[in-house]
Amino acid sequence: MDSIRTFMKGMGVFMAITILAQGSLPAAEPGALRAPALKWTDRIEKTGLAADHVQAAWQALDRLDKEGKVPGSVAVIGRNTWAIRPKATGFAVLEPEKIPMKPDTIFDLASITKVVATNTSIMILMDEGKIRLDDPVTKYLPEFGDKGKDRITIRQLLTHTGGLPAFKRFYTDIKGKEAFYMALCQTELAEEPGAKRIYSDLGFMTLGLIVEKVSGLDLNSFTQQRIFKPLGMKHTRFNPPTDWKRRTAATEIWPIWKKLAWGEVHDENANAMGGAAGHAGLFSTAEDLAVFCQMLLNGGQYRDSRILKPETIRLFHSLQTPDISDMQAMGWILCTDDDPDSDYLGKGSFGHGGLQGHSSASVRATTPSPFC
């Protein structure tokens, strides 16, 4: 098992959530009454981790802050259902006033939205038999099939192999969910579906729309009802209320809108779409995300709330694109020596990062045998 290390680098607000698991982690099976919950502690020895390794991790975060590489950070380190209480350093906001980072600071998760909200939602619908991974997207969004996109499947969107462009600046010309849907329908392919991995915001925008079409709920309502409330993630949602603002980390001054992104989603497309999108827009805390990670490590269940089946969780840390990319699981990213996008992951782990302006965030969960 890799030692604790700094596993995400960036400029701006820095957040890192890691759950390290060793030995025989208890994985709840279907029908089990309860699964392990995180137990919070201030005592490193409870986790079984080496105190000098943990202290080195905290010192690395302090150093990034003092060297001006990030204004602040929050981190959680855990092992075998024990988690050390969140450690905060630096500042959450630098202007128009300095606000210190706190253990319960709320972050704009950026592209972590893709895996925590959208990927999980799609897989819930799959577990319930409401969609199939190899269904064409047009089964649920008929207008999407223009310009050769009728061949794209849900599986390809989840693994970034649908051939869609990585990004488009829709926000410069349009606003609102319906306008974004029509823009996606008119988007031309960048590659043939299934030919190449292109990490695509557009693919996950489309998946978010599929969740809404199939469930009959908007993305915020579906994720609240099916993921965050059952897990007790009280500070995880799209479009946070205004009274959360002073607890929220700012990201940057938008170059296009010339104002500070603070308390609303930084991603311009998600913002113009209404704040809740499949690729960005989710806000959360380190503590809430640690609970989510423990659910993954439990095989899809937390206490008495089952979110996903164990066999579905296995897709999250199993290579899905062997002929195209050695780093792509179902939505999540695998550790590989050949791609810098996964250099914050340790061997045997899976995770995801997110970028908000000059800010970065990551979720990492390391799963041991026999769970893997």
Secondary structure, DSSP 8 states (H G I E B T S, - for coil): ----------SSEEEEEEEE--S------TT-S-B---EEES-GGGGT--HHHHHHHHHHHHHHHHTTS-SEEEEEEEETTEEEEEEEEEEEE-SSS-EE--TT-BEE-TTHHIIIIIIHHHHHHHHTTS--TTSBGGGT-GGGGGGGGGG-BHHHHHTT-S---S---GGGT--SHHHHHHHHHH---SS-TTS-----HHHHHHHHHHHHHHHSS-HHHHHIIIIIHHHT-TT-EES--GGGGGGB----B-TTT-SB--SS---HHHHHHTS--SSS-EEE-HHHHHHHHHHHHTTSEEBTEE-S-HHHHHHTTS-S-TTT-SSB-SSSEE--TT-GGGTT--TTEEEEEEEETTEEEEEEEE--TTT-
